[in-house]
Structures are given as C-alpha cells and as structure tokens.
Amino acid sequence: MSLWQIIQRLLPFVRPYRRLVIATLLLTLVGSLAAQVNPFVLRYTVDTVQGMLDRGEGLAQGWTLLAWVSGLLLSKEIINTFIQFGQKYFGEKIRIHISGVLAQTAVSKILSYQLGFFSDDGNQTGKLQTRIDRGVESLMKLVQNFFIDIMPLFANAIVALVVIFLNNKWVGLVALAVLPVYFWLSYAQAAKLQGVRRGLQRLREEKNHGLISIIDSIVVIKSFVREPYEGTKQAAVQSRLEAAQLLTRKTNFRFDGLKTFVEQIGVVAIIVLTAYLVLGRQISIGAIMFHILLFNNVSAPIRQLHRIYDEMNEALTYSEGFFAILDADDQRERPGPLAPDADLRGQFELRNVNFTYPSGTAALHDVSLRIEAGKTTALVGLSGAGKSTIINLLCQFYRPDSGEILLDGYPLAEYDTFALRQEIGLVLQKNHIFKGTIEENIRYGDFHATQADIEAAARQAYLHDQILDLPRQYESDAQQLSGGQQQRIAIARLFLKNPPIIFLDEPTASLDAIATEQIKNSLDAIKQGRTVVIISHSLAQIVDSDCIYVMKKGHMVERGTHDELYDMKGTYREIFDASARSLNIEKLAKSMADDGDEVLDTAS
C-alpha cells in the first residue's frame, strides 16, 4: 500500500474527531511560531549589551533590559506550557479514540468471518494478534505524525528559513543547501530498512504464534519430555529476530551519524560565515547567535521529519497486514433472505456435494445424503472420512465447492446464517470453555435463562451434584474443572438452548462409562421430536439411529439401519466388528452370562 492509500483508509476513522485534529494543529502551529521568539530576543539582547559596553555603561543601566528580557521569555514559556499541554492532551485523545475504533473494527471483522479464514496459515492465532497489535500501533503513529506533527513542523522550518533569508540571503543559502543532503540520507535510510522491517514483521508473528502454540500444547510437550526441543526451536526464532533488530539499529546508527555530521557542517558554515560578516561590519555580533538559533529551528524539525518518515515506512509495512484483515470480505458470513420460522422441520439434503478445506485438503467427494426431520441420523467412518466436515457444512461454517445443500426444500445458503444457528445445538468432542464461572459458561446457551433454568440444565447433564460439592459451587472457575466436567458444561448449554436441530460430534468421548450412560439417557430424552445428527465411535450411540450413513475417505459408501448395514458385511460391518473386538465383547458377554447363571442358581 502507498502512503496515500493508507491515509485514505484512515480518513473515515479520523473524520469523527476532526475538531480535535484542527484544535491540535492550531495549538501546535502557534507553538511553532512562538519558537521563533528566542532568536529575536537573543539578538536584541546581545546587540543592546554590546552597545551599552561600547558606551561605558554597566549593570546599573542594564537592570531594565534584564527585567524586560526575563519577563518576555518567562511569559512566552508560560504560554508555551499551556500550548504544549493542550497539544499533547488533544493528540493523545485522538490516538486513544482512533486506536480503540481500529482495534474494535478488526475484532468485529474477525467475528464476521467464516472458519475458512482462520484455517489459512497466515491467519493463525499468534500471527493475527501480531498483525492487529503492530498494525494499530504503527497506524496510530501515522495519525499522530500526519495529522498533528507534520504541518506544524513544516511551518516551523519554513518560517525559520524565511526569517533567515529576510535577514541575510547568504546565510539562508547555506541553511538551504544542507536540507537536500539531509533528505537524501533519510530516504536512503528508509529504503535500506524497508526489507528488514518486513522480515521483522514475519519473525514477530512467528515468535508470537510459537509462544501461543507452546502454551496450548504444554501437556503434550511435557508428556513427551520435549521441553528442550521446543525451547531450542523458539530460541532459533528469537536469534533471527535479534539479528534483524540489531541490523536495524546498526543501520539507524550509521545514517543518524551521517545526518548529524551534515547538520554540524551546516552549523560550522553558518558560524564561519556570520563571523566573517560581523568582522566585515555587515551584521551585528548578535546576528551570529540569531542565525545559529534559527538554523536550529530549521534542522530540528527536519530531524523530526526523518523520525516521522521512518515511522511512516514502518506503517506502510504493518498496515498492509492489518488492512488485509479488514478487507477479507470474501470470507464474511453473508446472511441470506430466508429466516427459519416456527415450523422449521430440520430436513437436510446434500446433493453431489464436494468440498476442499482452504489448506488444500479434499474432504468430500460427490456426497449425497438425506437427513429426515424429527429423526436421528448417524454418520459413521474412520477418522478423516469427512463426518465432521458434513456438520461444518450444515452449520454453514463453510460453503461447499460444488453441489447443493437444502433445508426443508430451500437452499441452505439462502437462510439467514445467524437466525439458523439459533435453531441448532452443537456439541463437539472438545468444546471450548470460556474464562469465567460455571454459571456464565452454561448461561452461554441462553443469556436470558434464570438460575433455575441453569440448574435444571446442569441436572440434565448430570453435573449439578458435582457443582454443589465445589467450594464456590456455580461461581467456581469453569476452566479448573476436569475434561469430563467441562464436556458436561457443553452438554448443559445444549439443554439450556433447547434447539429443534441437534448436531453431536463425539459428545461423550471424554466421559467415563457411568457418565456416558447417564448422558446417553439425557440425550435420548432430548432427541424426541428433534432432528439429530450424531457422530460417535460408541456403538451404543449409533445402533438405535433411524438411519446410518457410512463414509470412507470423503465418499458416502453405505446407508441403512444397523441391522441392514450389518448384514451387508461391508465397511460398517468392519467398523462394528473392530469396535466389538476393542471392547472385548466376547469376554464381557461371558462375564454377564456367568453373572446371570449365578443369579439363577441363587434363585433356585
């Protein structure tokens, strides 16, 4: 992005605060003009003192001059203090407001995107965080520099340069000659660092993503004793980051030294020239300090302009990533014109659906199936068969590459996405538990629920009694619970939401046998009269389904009831027999038979 493009993108965010911007500009401009007072006062003082000495006058005659000069400079500094306070306060207010709006806009955009956006390698958690944080930070510097600093700095330098020319054109030409060299060095410095900054951005994103990955995977890391490996991998990224940072600093130091040298050449040239003119009786001795101070008023803003130019180039680097987040409109979830009504039956139909994830993984190939309203449909298959992908498509987390998905006879894509999801309950194998209390996490299913509703949902999920055993009960930290208890919270959310359509993806995977039986009984009760799609490796969860679809490597290979599929002796039979062997069904059946014989013997 060019600087002009970034400014155009920022204008809508700045426009609501234009009065603050104008007020800050005016205050800073007045302060810049006030900075020209000192050279005039100093020249007048030096020349007046020199005249008094030439006339043989001393301290007794100079008290009036000293009092007048002190009063003038002190008054100017008092006024300047208020000006600087107003400038800094208004400038900070602008930055804070706009940075908040930019950050919140990014959050709102992210919340509106489909899951495909987050599946992209460039949009992983740590990378997104870095792009947002650094993008907002650099853009705020650009707002500060462009709308608050640049105009007053230019005014300060131009006014000082005009005053120099008005007093002596030769001194003005010397001051003017230094500026092109200074600007050229600043440009060369920025060009040298542009590629380095892009590398720094990528390394910062990689470092942040690596740190988040370590925290998320800490249990696996420790269980495999891979702390040294992860530490070494992160240290390698840190080493490359340090090398890039050191190269940046070295480049800055080298160019800053050259610019300081050029500036001092200008100072020396002005001293020599003004001294020559004083000795030639062309200007007064006070004019030496007068021109040096004015040249400082020219060069000081130029030094600041380099800082601004440098930060603008940094903004060019980081703003691209930030605005790329805001511009991912093709990833937005776009609600359709249809809204689910009270008569929503929940009959889904997939016709020749193909789907490939953004990562390039082909998940579904020409899949067709029918999910009957008010009935339970099971999806069975080995891991990676595409079962969870179908649920993702039915929830409109993704859109199919080709084919058609219908709901109650209408294209699913035409439904209002958010209204449709209000009618869907989803329980996954691993459900996210938010930072907060148990009550807050269950209430996520219905923000209008009463405490009694929450407790009723917890009872249905067989969690209420366990919550009462906790010291703070429903006010306990939900993230401190066991995995099985957290899974029950997710199921309690489902009961609280009470939707007509339910998708269950391994809902009891992390529960013990007794809890699984309890939850199965609750789920069996809530299934009545609802459209249910269930994915489970538990035989008990699927054998009584009204219809079972069997998937293999993204293809739909079999369909029917449990008995029909078992008699086919195909893929379903293989999965069923393997599950039975893994459960050691024969030994369990023998134990149960022996136990039954003992009961009969006792009875006889």
Secondary structure, DSSP 8 states (H G I E B T S, - for coil): --HHHHHHHHHHHHGGGHHHHHHHHHHHHHHHHHTTHHHHHHHHHHHHHHHHHHTT--HHHHHHHHHHHHHHHHHHHHHHHHHHHHHHHHHHHHHHHHHHHHHHHHHHHHHTB-HHHHHSGGG-HHHHHHHHHHHHHHHHHHHHIIIIIHHHHHHHHHHHHHHHHHH-HHHHHHHHHHHHHHHHHHHHHHHHHHHHHHHHHHHHHHHHHHHHHHHHTHHHHHHTT-HHHHHHHHHHHHHHHHHHHHHHHHHHHHHHHHHHHHHHHHHHHHHHHHHHHHHTTSS-THHHHHHHHHHHHHHHHHHHHHHHHHHHHHHHHHHHHHHHHHT-GGGB----SB---TT----EEEEEEEEE-TTS-EEEEEEEEEE-TTSEEEEE-STTSSHHHHHHHHTTSS--SEEEEEETTEEGGGB-HHHHHTTEEEE-SS----SSBHHHHHHTT-TT--HHHHHHHHHHTT-HHHHHTSTTGGGSBGGGS-HHHHHHHHHHHHHHH--SEEEEESTTTTS-HHHHHHHHHHHHHHHTTSEEEEE-S-HHHHTT-SEEEEEETTEEEEEE-HHHHHHHTSHHHHHHHHHHHHTTHHHHHHHHHHHHHHHHHHH-
